[in-house]
Amino acid sequence: MSPDSMTPGSVRSAADLNEQIRALWTRAGGSLSAQERAEYELLVVKWAAAIRGEIIEAA
């Protein structure tokens, strides 16, 4: 999914998204299915956007 397809107003903190990514890997036991890989990729895109937002906000 592209960052453009994210729902406005659904921004979560980078720390929260990082925790979700870690939980996904833990649940998957280190090997992601195709569905889990899609979820992981979406979480990483959202995490990157949150990081960028936090950096811009800090500046």
URHUVEN-V278789 format. One record per pair of residues at least 12 apart in sequence whose ideal C-beta (glycine too) atoms are under 7 Angstrom apart, sorted by sequence separation. I is the first residue (numbers start at 1). GAP is how many residues later the second one is. If there is no record, write none. Layout:
i=[I,I]
gap=[GAP,GAP]
This chain:
i=[24,24,24,21,24,21,20,21,17,21,17,18,17,14,17,12,14,13,14,12,11,6,14,1,3,11,1,3]
gap=[12,15,16,19,19,22,23,23,26,26,29,29,30,33,33,34,36,37,37,38,39,40,40,41,42,42,44,46]
